[in-house]
Amino acid sequence: MTGHNRLKARLKAGETVAAAWLDLGSPDVAELLVHAGWDVIVVDCEHGAAGLEEAVNLIRAVEAAGGDAVLRVPDGNESTLKRVLDKGAKSIMVPMVQTADKAREIARSCLYPPRGRRGYAAPIVRATGYGARPDYAREVAHDELLLMVQIEHPDAVDEVAQMATIPGIDMIFVGPNDLAAAMGHLEDMDRDDVRAVIARAEGHAKAGGLMQGTVLWPGQDYVSLRDAGYGFIVGPCDVAMLAQAARDARADCKRQLG
Protein backbone atom coordinates (compact mmCIF):
# COMPACT_ATOMS: atom_id res chain seq x y z
CA MET A 1 0.00 0.00 0.00
CA THR A 2 1.71 3.20 1.19
CA GLY A 3 4.72 3.85 3.38
CA HIS A 4 8.49 4.03 3.13
CA ASN A 5 9.69 4.29 -0.46
CA ARG A 6 11.87 1.22 -0.97
CA LEU A 7 12.79 2.21 -4.50
CA LYS A 8 14.09 5.60 -3.41
CA ALA A 9 16.10 3.96 -0.64
CA ARG A 10 17.64 1.46 -3.06
CA LEU A 11 18.63 4.20 -5.50
CA LYS A 12 20.02 6.42 -2.75
CA ALA A 13 22.11 3.48 -1.56
CA GLY A 14 23.73 3.28 -5.00
CA GLU A 15 21.96 0.19 -6.29
CA THR A 16 21.31 -0.11 -10.02
CA VAL A 17 17.59 -0.84 -10.35
CA ALA A 18 16.02 -2.31 -13.49
CA ALA A 19 12.29 -1.99 -14.17
CA ALA A 20 9.67 -3.04 -16.71
CA TRP A 21 6.97 -0.96 -18.41
CA LEU A 22 3.29 -1.66 -17.86
CA ASP A 23 1.40 -0.27 -20.87
CA LEU A 24 -1.52 -2.68 -21.23
CA GLY A 25 -3.15 -1.28 -18.10
CA SER A 26 -3.98 -4.72 -16.71
CA PRO A 27 -3.69 -5.51 -12.98
CA ASP A 28 -3.21 -9.17 -13.92
CA VAL A 29 -0.24 -8.32 -16.11
CA ALA A 30 1.14 -6.12 -13.33
CA GLU A 31 1.04 -9.07 -10.94
CA LEU A 32 2.50 -11.40 -13.56
CA LEU A 33 5.48 -9.12 -14.14
CA VAL A 34 6.25 -8.85 -10.43
CA HIS A 35 5.95 -12.60 -9.93
CA ALA A 36 8.25 -13.06 -12.95
CA GLY A 37 10.93 -11.13 -11.05
CA TRP A 38 10.41 -7.52 -12.18
CA ASP A 39 10.10 -5.99 -8.73
CA VAL A 40 9.82 -2.42 -10.05
CA ILE A 41 7.08 -1.60 -12.56
CA VAL A 42 6.57 1.70 -14.39
CA VAL A 43 2.84 2.25 -14.80
CA ASP A 44 2.61 4.26 -18.01
CA CYS A 45 -0.24 6.75 -18.09
CA GLU A 46 1.39 8.81 -20.85
CA HIS A 47 1.47 6.26 -23.69
CA GLY A 48 -0.21 3.29 -22.01
CA ALA A 49 -3.84 2.22 -21.94
CA ALA A 50 -4.61 3.24 -18.37
CA GLY A 51 -5.90 6.60 -17.23
CA LEU A 52 -5.29 8.16 -13.85
CA GLU A 53 -8.39 6.58 -12.34
CA GLU A 54 -7.15 3.11 -13.30
CA ALA A 55 -3.62 3.86 -12.12
CA VAL A 56 -4.38 3.41 -8.43
CA ASN A 57 -5.57 -0.16 -9.04
CA LEU A 58 -2.43 -0.89 -11.03
CA ILE A 59 -0.30 0.46 -8.19
CA ARG A 60 -2.29 -1.69 -5.77
CA ALA A 61 -1.67 -4.76 -7.93
CA VAL A 62 2.08 -4.12 -8.12
CA GLU A 63 2.38 -3.51 -4.38
CA ALA A 64 0.15 -6.44 -3.42
CA ALA A 65 2.40 -8.73 -5.47
CA GLY A 66 5.42 -7.43 -3.54
CA GLY A 67 6.76 -4.88 -6.03
CA ASP A 68 7.19 -1.13 -6.20
CA ALA A 69 5.46 1.11 -8.72
CA VAL A 70 6.59 4.22 -10.56
CA LEU A 71 3.76 6.20 -12.12
CA ARG A 72 4.48 8.04 -15.35
CA VAL A 73 1.85 10.75 -15.48
CA PRO A 74 0.55 12.14 -18.78
CA ASP A 75 1.60 15.70 -17.95
CA GLY A 76 3.04 17.92 -15.23
CA ASN A 77 -0.13 19.86 -14.50
CA GLU A 78 -0.69 20.68 -10.86
CA SER A 79 -4.11 19.02 -10.81
CA THR A 80 -2.65 15.80 -12.24
CA LEU A 81 0.15 15.67 -9.69
CA LYS A 82 -2.14 16.44 -6.77
CA ARG A 83 -4.52 13.63 -7.68
CA VAL A 84 -1.88 10.94 -8.14
CA LEU A 85 -0.08 11.91 -4.94
CA ASP A 86 -3.33 11.75 -2.99
CA LYS A 87 -3.96 8.31 -4.54
CA GLY A 88 -0.71 7.06 -3.02
CA ALA A 89 1.83 7.29 -5.84
CA LYS A 90 5.22 7.70 -4.18
CA SER A 91 7.45 7.57 -7.26
CA ILE A 92 6.42 9.83 -10.12
CA MET A 93 7.88 10.37 -13.59
CA VAL A 94 6.87 13.55 -15.44
CA PRO A 95 7.35 13.68 -19.24
CA MET A 96 8.64 16.49 -21.45
CA VAL A 97 10.13 18.84 -18.86
CA GLN A 98 11.85 21.46 -20.98
CA THR A 99 13.01 24.07 -18.47
CA ALA A 100 14.20 24.46 -14.91
CA ASP A 101 11.24 26.77 -14.31
CA LYS A 102 8.86 23.95 -15.27
CA ALA A 103 10.73 21.52 -13.05
CA ARG A 104 10.44 24.00 -10.19
CA GLU A 105 6.69 24.30 -10.70
CA ILE A 106 6.37 20.50 -10.76
CA ALA A 107 8.32 20.16 -7.51
CA ARG A 108 6.26 22.86 -5.81
CA SER A 109 3.07 21.09 -6.87
CA CYS A 110 4.31 17.92 -5.15
CA LEU A 111 5.40 19.46 -1.83
CA TYR A 112 3.23 20.77 0.97
CA PRO A 113 3.68 24.35 2.24
CA PRO A 114 5.99 25.96 3.12
CA ARG A 115 8.18 23.89 0.75
CA GLY A 116 5.62 24.00 -2.05
CA ARG A 117 1.93 24.43 -2.70
CA ARG A 118 0.42 20.96 -2.75
CA GLY A 119 -3.24 21.13 -1.84
CA TYR A 120 -4.13 19.72 1.57
CA ALA A 121 -6.58 16.86 2.04
CA ALA A 122 -4.30 14.53 3.99
CA PRO A 123 -6.85 13.05 6.45
CA ILE A 124 -9.09 11.63 3.72
CA VAL A 125 -6.77 10.31 1.00
CA ARG A 126 -5.25 6.92 0.26
CA ALA A 127 -1.71 8.26 0.64
CA THR A 128 -2.23 8.60 4.40
CA GLY A 129 -4.14 5.35 4.81
CA TYR A 130 -7.24 7.55 4.98
CA GLY A 131 -5.94 9.40 8.00
CA ALA A 132 -3.98 6.60 9.66
CA ARG A 133 -0.66 8.45 9.19
CA PRO A 134 -0.99 11.77 11.05
CA ASP A 135 2.63 12.78 10.32
CA TYR A 136 2.24 12.35 6.55
CA ALA A 137 1.87 15.99 5.48
CA ARG A 138 4.53 17.37 7.83
CA GLU A 139 7.33 14.92 7.07
CA VAL A 140 6.53 11.58 5.47
CA ALA A 141 5.23 12.89 2.15
CA HIS A 142 8.47 14.68 1.36
CA ASP A 143 10.76 11.94 2.63
CA GLU A 144 9.12 9.20 0.57
CA LEU A 145 8.56 11.13 -2.67
CA LEU A 146 10.78 10.12 -5.60
CA LEU A 147 10.33 12.69 -8.36
CA MET A 148 11.77 12.15 -11.84
CA VAL A 149 11.65 14.67 -14.69
CA GLN A 150 12.10 13.50 -18.26
CA ILE A 151 14.67 15.17 -20.50
CA GLU A 152 13.39 14.65 -24.05
CA HIS A 153 14.44 17.75 -25.99
CA PRO A 154 17.91 19.26 -26.58
CA ASP A 155 16.70 22.60 -25.21
CA ALA A 156 16.21 20.89 -21.83
CA VAL A 157 19.74 19.52 -21.61
CA ASP A 158 21.47 22.69 -20.46
CA GLU A 159 18.64 23.30 -17.98
CA VAL A 160 19.69 20.19 -16.05
CA ALA A 161 22.32 22.07 -14.05
CA GLN A 162 19.62 24.37 -12.67
CA MET A 163 17.22 21.46 -12.13
CA ALA A 164 19.81 19.91 -9.84
CA THR A 165 19.40 22.85 -7.45
CA ILE A 166 15.62 22.47 -7.09
CA PRO A 167 14.44 20.91 -3.81
CA GLY A 168 12.24 17.91 -4.56
CA ILE A 169 13.76 16.97 -7.92
CA ASP A 170 15.56 13.65 -7.44
CA MET A 171 16.32 12.36 -10.92
CA ILE A 172 16.51 13.25 -14.57
CA PHE A 173 15.15 10.53 -16.83
CA VAL A 174 16.70 10.74 -20.28
CA GLY A 175 14.44 9.88 -23.22
CA PRO A 176 16.94 9.08 -25.99
CA ASN A 177 14.44 8.50 -28.79
CA ASP A 178 12.58 11.75 -28.15
CA LEU A 179 15.88 13.61 -27.93
CA ALA A 180 16.96 12.13 -31.26
CA ALA A 181 13.58 12.89 -32.82
CA ALA A 182 13.69 16.50 -31.64
CA MET A 183 17.05 16.78 -33.39
CA GLY A 184 15.56 15.45 -36.63
CA HIS A 185 16.85 11.88 -36.21
CA LEU A 186 13.86 9.76 -35.18
CA GLU A 187 14.93 6.24 -34.10
CA ASP A 188 18.59 7.03 -34.83
CA MET A 189 20.03 7.36 -31.35
CA ASP A 190 23.56 6.23 -32.13
CA ARG A 191 24.49 9.31 -34.12
CA ASP A 192 27.47 11.19 -32.72
CA ASP A 193 25.52 14.44 -32.31
CA VAL A 194 22.71 12.71 -30.43
CA ARG A 195 25.14 10.86 -28.18
CA ALA A 196 26.94 14.14 -27.48
CA VAL A 197 23.72 15.78 -26.30
CA ILE A 198 22.94 12.81 -24.07
CA ALA A 199 26.46 12.90 -22.65
CA ARG A 200 26.01 16.60 -21.85
CA ALA A 201 22.84 15.84 -19.90
CA GLU A 202 24.67 13.09 -18.02
CA GLY A 203 27.51 15.46 -17.18
CA HIS A 204 25.19 18.13 -15.80
CA ALA A 205 23.36 15.54 -13.69
CA LYS A 206 26.54 14.10 -12.23
CA ALA A 207 27.95 17.55 -11.45
CA GLY A 208 24.73 18.53 -9.70
CA GLY A 209 24.32 15.31 -7.75
CA LEU A 210 21.12 14.28 -9.52
CA MET A 211 20.31 10.62 -9.98
CA GLN A 212 19.93 9.44 -13.57
CA GLY A 213 17.42 7.16 -15.24
CA THR A 214 16.76 6.10 -18.80
CA VAL A 215 15.34 3.36 -21.02
CA LEU A 216 17.18 0.43 -22.52
CA TRP A 217 17.76 1.38 -26.14
CA PRO A 218 19.38 -0.31 -29.17
CA GLY A 219 23.14 -0.30 -28.92
CA GLN A 220 23.09 -0.08 -25.13
CA ASP A 221 22.76 -2.72 -22.44
CA TYR A 222 22.25 -2.64 -18.70
CA VAL A 223 25.97 -2.76 -17.95
CA SER A 224 26.94 0.07 -20.30
CA LEU A 225 24.15 2.27 -18.95
CA ARG A 226 25.06 1.47 -15.37
CA ASP A 227 28.67 2.36 -16.10
CA ALA A 228 27.51 5.65 -17.65
CA GLY A 229 25.94 6.58 -14.33
CA TYR A 230 22.34 5.45 -14.70
CA GLY A 231 20.92 4.02 -11.49
CA PHE A 232 17.43 3.43 -12.88
CA ILE A 233 17.01 1.58 -16.18
CA VAL A 234 13.60 0.72 -17.61
CA GLY A 235 13.86 -2.22 -19.98
CA PRO A 236 11.12 -4.42 -21.44
CA CYS A 237 7.52 -3.41 -22.08
CA ASP A 238 4.57 -5.74 -21.55
CA VAL A 239 3.18 -4.99 -25.02
CA ALA A 240 6.48 -5.76 -26.74
CA MET A 241 7.04 -8.93 -24.71
CA LEU A 242 3.57 -10.27 -25.51
CA ALA A 243 3.85 -9.34 -29.18
CA GLN A 244 7.27 -11.00 -29.51
CA ALA A 245 6.11 -14.13 -27.69
CA ALA A 246 3.06 -14.30 -29.99
CA ARG A 247 5.23 -13.92 -33.11
CA ASP A 248 7.67 -16.55 -31.86
CA ALA A 249 4.88 -18.99 -31.05
CA ARG A 250 3.27 -18.47 -34.44
CA ALA A 251 6.59 -18.93 -36.24
CA ASP A 252 7.19 -22.14 -34.30
CA CYS A 253 3.72 -23.34 -35.28
CA LYS A 254 4.40 -22.66 -38.94
CA ARG A 255 7.76 -24.45 -38.77
CA GLN A 256 6.10 -27.55 -37.37
CA LEU A 257 3.09 -27.59 -39.69
CA GLY A 258 4.84 -26.37 -42.80
Protein Blocks (a to p, Z undefined) as FASTA:
>chain_A
ZZddfklmmmmnopacdddddfkopaklmmmmmmnopabccddfklmmbdfklmmmmmmm
mmmnopacddddfbfcfklmmmmmmnopabdcdehifbfklmmmmmmmmpccfkbmcdcf
klmcfklonopamklmmmmmmmmpccddddfbfklmmmmmmmmmpghiabdcddfklmmm
mnopghiakbfklmmmmmmmmmmmmmnopacdddddehiafklmmmnopabdcfbdfklm
mmmmmmmmmmmmmmmnZZ
